[in-house]
Amino acid sequence: MTFWDFESWGILNILAVVLLSLIVANILKRSVGFIQKTLIPTSVLGGIILLCISTVYKITTGELFFDLNFFGGNGTSILEIITYHALALGFIASALKVSDKKLTGQRGKEIFDSGVTTVATYLLQGVFGLVITITVAFISTDFFSAAGIILPFGFGQGTGQALNYGTMFEQNNGFVGGSDFGLTVAALGFLSASIGGVIHLNIMKKKGRFTAKQKDERVITPENIESPNEIAMSGDMDKFTAQIIFISIAYLLTYLAMWGLGELLPGMKATIYGFNFLLGVIFATLVKTVLKVLNKKNIVKKQYINNFLLNRIGNTCFDIMIVAGIAAIDLTLIANYWGVLLILAVVGLVVTYIYNIVIAKTLFKDYADAQFLAMYGMLTGTASTGIMLLREVDPEFKGPVQDNLVYQTLPAIVFGFPIMLLAPMTPDKPYLILGLLVAFFIVLNVILFRSKLFPKKFAQKNGKTE
């Protein structure tokens, strides 16, 4: 291989095109009024632009656009690889951030309820998704009945996890076009976030609770950029480089753990590697804890972690992940699934919208609209989609909802982990998994509405605390 071969430039050319699509999408969002009104995320729009180009190219030539020599001859696979790794890297960057906030009392309850709501919505999406695809499998016997379990991963967790499970089912269970099916569910989820968000904002506007889009006029101050006792921004080692180092250490440990587990449990290798983002969060937390201990013992005198830069890195990873994931879709491979996909998307939108608006009005009465928009956006797209919708009503994040989104991750992981373990078993036991999802959904709703179901018990408890 020489430096002028396409193989040397393929991945860089793909990244350049992915990033260029973000710029084009951003220009369109700022200059085209009706696109701005849709609230579609820039990254989703960028992905759709590339998807349109690649689809037209394939229809015209019969070849895959991203498999041209210019992209190294295997660009479609590279896009999927980028999506896979960007998911984990984004989560690791988020998990490395430090926080001195101590949350107690009512705020702790609201954060816990936000995490339980997240998992309960996953379950609801999974139940409806499975009911739909099991029904379709009765009508068309060659259809993959377990495909509906991808709905909560595409809507609730976004492009990376939808790709992980779609690929897993494609490789292990013969679901033809499974990876493209998963990516398409995720793309439709982002569109659902925009549609549902616009619907709710219009309802608010008609009721006089929302007048016009408020501009985000926050000023970035030195306090936002760095905290006391951090290493210099540009010293012997650049502060940005330090963040990349710790992210890389956490991901290297993640890979070694997955490799070891894969060798011990070869039959579960696809499942283990599908949890790269979750193991990444665990090892990022470990790295952060080690650094904290070294700081306390004064072995490391300066703080290396910088939340501002980690935010930027995490958001960049998620933007690239979304664009690459949508661009990797081959629409011709899922031509036979469009009816099912549209039904899944519409049902996913409706049940997520209704369930979260009920939860917000019942459990978060003081800031129901903001809580709904953030949770609905996150549970049809990603956390960044939820933040984007939240900005429409709380541009300076003065309310508690942003903290709810950040800190709900821990209870969501605790309650959500069993679903991730059950999902790979769905192709073999779809009815059993469906029954377990329903049972688990009921249990979580008992937990969520505990103060409504057992008012006397909680009234006595509150009386004692007061």
HUFEN-V916860 format. One record per pair of residues at least 24 apart in sequence whose ideal C-beta (glycine too) atoms are under 7 Angstrom apart, sorted by the first residue. I is the first residue (numbers start at 1). GAP is how many residues later the second one is. D is the distance in whole Angstrom. If there is no record, write none. Layout:
I_GAP_D / I_GAP_D
This chain:
6_63_5 / 6_64_6 / 6_66_5 / 6_67_7 / 7_65_5 / 10_61_5 / 10_62_2 / 10_65_6 / 10_68_7 / 11_61_7 / 11_67_6 / 13_57_6 / 13_58_6 / 14_52_7 / 14_57_5 / 14_61_5 / 14_64_5 / 14_65_7 / 18_302_6 / 18_305_5 / 18_306_6 / 18_309_7 / 21_25_4 / 21_28_5 / 21_29_5 / 21_302_6 / 22_24_5 / 22_297_6 / 22_301_6 / 24_25_6 / 25_24_6 / 38_156_5 / 38_160_6 / 39_155_5 / 39_158_5 / 39_159_6 / 39_349_7 / 39_350_7 / 40_154_5 / 41_149_6 / 41_340_7 / 41_344_6 / 41_347_6 / 43_276_4 / 43_279_4 / 43_280_5 / 44_146_4 / 44_278_6 / 44_282_7 / 46_277_5 / 47_140_7 / 47_275_6 / 47_276_4 / 47_278_7 / 47_279_3 / 47_280_5 / 48_278_6 / 50_273_7 / 50_277_4 / 51_275_5 / 51_276_6 / 51_278_6 / 54_273_7 / 55_276_5 / 58_274_6 / 64_266_7 / 76_252_6 / 79_245_5 / 79_248_6 / 79_249_4 / 80_83_6 / 80_99_7 / 80_248_5 / 82_238_6 / 82_242_4 / 83_76_6 / 83_77_6 / 83_80_5 / 83_238_5 / 83_241_5 / 83_242_4 / 83_245_6 / 84_76_6 / 84_79_6 / 84_80_7 / 86_74_7 / 86_231_5 / 86_234_5 / 86_235_4 / 86_238_7 / 87_73_3 / 87_74_7 / 87_190_5 / 87_234_5 / 88_163_6 / 88_166_7 / 88_188_4 / 88_189_4 / 88_192_4 / 89_158_6 / 89_162_7 / 89_228_5 / 90_224_5 / 90_227_4 / 90_228_5 / 90_231_7 / 91_186_5 / 91_189_5 / 91_190_5 / 92_155_5 / 92_158_5 / 92_159_6 / 92_188_4 / 92_189_7 / 92_192_4 / 93_154_6 / 93_217_5 / 93_220_5 / 93_221_4 / 93_224_6 / 94_220_5 / 95_186_4 / 95_189_4 / 95_190_6 / 96_150_6 / 96_151_7 / 96_188_5 / 96_191_7 / 96_192_5 / 96_209_6 / 96_214_6 / 97_210_5 / 97_213_5 / 98_190_7 / 98_207_5 / 98_209_6 / 103_304_6 / 107_293_7 / 110_254_7 / 110_290_7 / 110_294_6 / 111_292_7 / 111_293_6 / 111_296_5 / 111_297_6 / 112_299_5 / 113_250_5 / 113_335_6 / 114_261_7 / 114_290_4 / 114_294_4 / 115_293_4 / 115_295_7 / 115_296_3 / 115_297_4 / 115_300_7 / 116_295_6 / 116_299_6 / 116_328_6 / 116_331_6 / 116_332_5 / 117_242_5 / 117_258_6 / 117_331_7 / 118_261_7 / 118_290_6 / 118_294_4 / 119_293_6 / 119_296_4 / 119_297_5 / 119_325_6 / 120_321_6 / 120_324_4 / 120_325_6 / 120_328_6 / 121_35_6 / 121_231_6 / 121_234_6 / 121_235_7 / 121_258_5 / 122_30_4 / 122_34_5 / 122_294_6 / 122_297_6 / 123_296_7 / 123_314_5 / 123_317_6 / 123_318_4 / 123_321_7 / 124_227_6 / 124_231_6 / 124_317_6 / 125_26_5 / 125_27_4 / 125_30_6 / 125_31_6 / 125_223_6 / 125_226_7 / 125_227_7 / 126_25_6 / 126_26_5 / 126_293_7 / 126_311_5 / 127_307_7 / 127_310_5 / 127_311_6 / 127_314_6 / 128_219_5 / 128_223_5 / 129_215_6 / 130_300_6 / 130_304_5 / 132_208_7 / 132_211_6 / 132_212_6 / 132_215_6 / 133_207_7 / 134_296_6 / 136_204_5 / 144_25_7 / 144_31_4 / 145_285_5 / 146_280_4 / 146_281_4 / 146_284_5 / 147_28_7 / 147_34_6 / 148_196_7 / 149_274_5 / 149_277_5 / 150_31_7 / 150_32_5 / 150_35_5 / 151_34_6 / 151_193_5 / 151_197_5 / 154_28_6 / 154_31_3 / 154_32_4 / 154_35_5 / 155_30_7 / 155_34_4 / 155_37_7 / 155_193_5 / 155_197_7 / 155_224_6 / 155_225_5 / 156_223_5 / 158_28_6 / 158_223_6 / 158_224_4 / 159_24_6 / 159_27_4 / 159_162_6 / 159_163_5 / 159_166_3 / 160_117_7 / 160_161_6 / 162_24_4 / 163_162_6 / 164_110_4 / 165_109_7 / 165_258_6 / 168_102_5 / 168_103_7 / 168_106_6 / 168_256_6 / 169_258_6 / 171_99_6 / 172_98_6 / 173_254_4 / 177_156_4 / 177_157_5 / 180_149_5 / 180_150_5 / 180_153_5 / 180_154_5 / 181_153_6 / 181_156_6 / 183_142_5 / 183_143_7 / 183_145_6 / 183_146_5 / 184_145_6 / 184_150_6 / 184_157_6 / 185_156_7 / 185_159_6 / 186_139_6 / 187_139_5 / 187_142_7 / 188_153_7 / 188_157_4 / 189_159_7 / 189_191_5 / 189_192_6 / 190_191_5 / 190_195_7 / 192_153_6 / 192_156_6 / 192_157_4 / 192_188_5 / 193_184_5 / 193_187_4 / 193_188_4 / 193_192_5 / 195_154_6 / 196_153_6 / 196_157_5 / 196_180_6 / 196_184_7 / 197_176_6 / 197_179_7 / 197_180_6 / 197_192_5 / 200_172_7 / 200_173_6 / 201_191_6 / 204_165_6 / 209_160_6 / 210_183_6 / 213_179_6 / 214_181_5 / 215_180_7 / 216_175_6 / 216_179_5 / 218_178_6 / 224_84_6 / 225_83_5 / 226_80_6 / 226_82_7 / 227_76_7 / 229_73_6 / 229_74_5 / 230_72_6 / 230_73_5 / 230_76_6 / 231_71_5 / 231_73_6 / 239_67_6 / 239_70_6 / 240_69_6 / 242_62_5 / 243_63_6 / 243_66_5 / 243_67_6 / 243_70_6 / 246_41_6 / 246_58_7 / 246_59_7 / 247_66_7 / 249_38_6 / 250_30_6 / 250_33_5 / 250_34_4 / 250_37_5 / 251_29_6 / 253_30_4 / 254_25_5 / 254_26_5 / 254_29_5 / 271_153_5 / 275_145_7 / 315_69_6 / 318_64_6 / 318_66_6 / 349_31_7 / 352_24_6 / 352_27_5 / 352_28_6 / 359_89_7 / 363_85_7 / 367_32_5 / 367_33_7 / 367_34_6 / 369_24_6 / 370_24_5 / 370_29_5 / 370_31_5 / 371_30_5 / 371_33_7 / 374_27_5 / 374_31_6 / 378_27_6 / 415_29_7
